Amino acid sequence: MHHSSRSSSWHGIISSPPFHFLQLQGRYSAEERRERIERYRSKRSHRNFGKRITYACRKRLADERARVKGRFVSSSGGNDNI
């Protein structure tokens, strides 16, 4: 019984939100939020997860090195039985 009287007292405190709360959802207005979400989606659709060569000089050196089954090997004749 005591608990129910406490919950009924909370009913008077919780009322409709103030007018400015209805216009702002968090930090941005509805229009600003829509624009930011649209910008995020546009950038997300253009993401590139492909390989990107950072240092052309390193790629050139790697392309010139000797390989066996895709792995680098020393050009000396020491280990030809791979």
Contacts in CASP RR format, 6 or more apart in sequence:
PFRMAT RR
TARGET T0000
AUTHOR 0000-0000-0000
METHOD contacts of the structure
MODEL  1
MHHSSRSSSWHGIISSPPFHFLQLQGRYSAEERRERIERYRSKRSHRNFG
KRITYACRKRLADERARVKGRFVSSSGGNDNI
23 29 0 8 1.000
23 30 0 8 1.000
25 33 0 8 1.000
28 36 0 8 1.000
53 59 0 8 1.000
62 72 0 8 1.000
65 72 0 8 1.000
65 75 0 8 1.000
66 72 0 8 1.000
66 73 0 8 1.000
66 74 0 8 1.000
66 75 0 8 1.000
67 73 0 8 1.000
68 82 0 8 1.000
69 82 0 8 1.000
73 79 0 8 1.000
73 82 0 8 1.000
END
